[in-house]
């Protein structure tokens, strides 16, 4: 995507899982279609408009079941000018999201900190997720 987020096209994914093996970050998983309905009432009533596509009810034979999943940084929320849900709901204010190329942004200042590091940067993947020690 133009914003640097790596996305999975669930309509083209054939579920071979090679990308799971190839991902150096272990950030991908396969959607077997499992449900959390027994653990949480109403879990199947909530859908997520991943990558701006409302997929509706989850059922066998309909994507994203049988395809690979990964964090989309709540792309549908970003399109509306909102932050990813994990950033908005983090009660410890431990997550930040923003434009790292803006020198006045909080994320740019945090990234410049001597505490900042990127996972597996030596692989040359140019990760945009930055952690603080």
Order of alpha helices (4+ residues) and beta strands (2+ residues): alpha-beta-beta-alpha-alpha-alpha-beta-beta
